[in-house]
Amino acid sequence: MTRVLSIALLSMLPFLASAQGFEVAFGDVQQDPDTPVEVTADSLSVNQKDGSATFTGNVLIGQGEMRISAPVVDVFYNEDTSGISKLIARGGVTVVSGEDAAESDDAEYDLDNGMIRMSGNVLLTQGDNTVSSDNMVFDIDAGTAQMTGRVKTILRPEGN
């Protein structure tokens, strides 16, 4: 019995090191950050001076198989306005990729680097499993996510 408990604890070491960070796979489809970004919302406000736009109300962003939804999304364009450089979503954000979903208070999608940074009450759901943390960085190219800041997960043994 002690040997089984020791093996179980050793297998959980990556999870127990959660204060340091926790890496998980995110999404079952490799995302191409160069695919077009489609944004729908109830309203749009454009600021010509700083090259930004704000979408409000039921904002839904789609890029390939990935979906981001939030009440408000600020869009920032490249200096030459040839494309979007980053999106900042706030007010309760949901990111869905394949079967995986993540929720947070706010998120920033850096299209140039293919990274999504989620912050505040992050909850990652993968099937029956959940992981929560303060922050998550999703690397679209690699299909991985790094979770930091008070990570918590519930481990379910097989068959339970």
Protein Blocks (a to p, Z undefined) as FASTA:
>chain_A
ZZmmmmmmmmmmmmmmmmnopcddehjbdcdfkbccddddfbdcddfknopacdeehiac
dehjbccddfbdcddddfklpacfbdcdehiaaddehjbccddfbdcddfknopacdeeh
iacdehjbccddfbdcddfknopacdeehiadddddehZZ
